[in-house]
Amino acid sequence: MDAPRLLLARDHLRSGRDAAFRAAIRERRLVAVCRGVWTERAPWVAARPEERMRLRARAHAHMCQDRPVFAFETAAALHGLPLWGAEDSRVHVLDPDERPARSRPGVFRHSGPLAPEDVTVRRGVLVTSLERTVADVVRTARKEAAISVLDAALRQVAWRGHDEYDRDAAEELRGRLIVRWSRMPGARGIRQARFLAPIGDGRADRPGESVSRLWMRILGAEDPELQYEVGLPSGRRAFLDFAWPRLRRFGEFDGDAKYLDPLLTSGQDMRGVLRAQRARETDVIAATGFTPVRWGSERLAGMSTFAAFLRAQGLLP
């Protein structure tokens, strides 16, 4: 399906197509993105929350006289970072003025210092830098969204492809974030940021993996090794999402992307993906003797649900 596109009401009114435009609104074929800006309903409904956040930002920028600087969760989406449980009904903007304009429906206005180096351009709009964005979101978002953003940012700067992870690059970003937080004593969310800082790991490639690892830590489960490398009988290598060598177990988080994302399915249909998955699992078991455990988003409906699952699998006392 095509990506959602912006339709400015003023453009349709000026072009004389207002009757057709109003009819599309009445028939609910269009959805309001912000005041004066619409988009087609079908691609909007199909879009992920982060994509809808990016579209709202572009729409808001179109309607502003002065270019806004998007921040917090909106900036995270514009940087391509995933947000677990994202709330996409409003945009977040940052105004360095001590007395910024008031927030209004659809727009949450933050005030605070904004250094020139903390502003960049993404997708054609002004946005806080990656480092500033992560520093803000990790402090203020729910911890599940915070860890997914932190992991994804570390991966963005450190993942080199072909299973290569630049630990030095990841640690450089982590160190800069820690310095920022150290200069904000008493600020909202500093305790959460300090708790999450050492946990963040860019080897997690999906929010479900990030949240799973966070909850394992909170619940007191043994920390897993991430992207655990296994040499297969075929001579190829497998990288496991989670592994507990002492327990002789390995875990795989099966998010929808494994079955639906063309970049991950290599063009295979669902049956082909499942067949390849079973063959890989058989090879991993043969190579390691480890017992597999798999879970998906349904096990992450809540921490108590996940705790019960871990106990049933012998991964939590």
SULHUNOR-V177810 format. One record per helix or strand of 3 or more residues. SS is the DSSP state (H for helix, E for strand). FROM is the first residue (numbers start at 1). TO is the last residue. If there is no record, write none. Layout:
SS FROM TO
SS FROM TO
This chain:
H 9 14
H 18 26
E 30 34
E 37 40
H 41 46
H 49 63
H 72 78
E 91 95
E 107 111
H 116 118
E 119 122
E 125 128
H 130 140
H 143 158
E 159 161
H 167 182
H 190 197
H 207 219
E 225 231
E 237 244
H 245 247
E 249 253
H 257 260
H 262 265
H 270 288
E 291 295
H 297 300
H 303 312
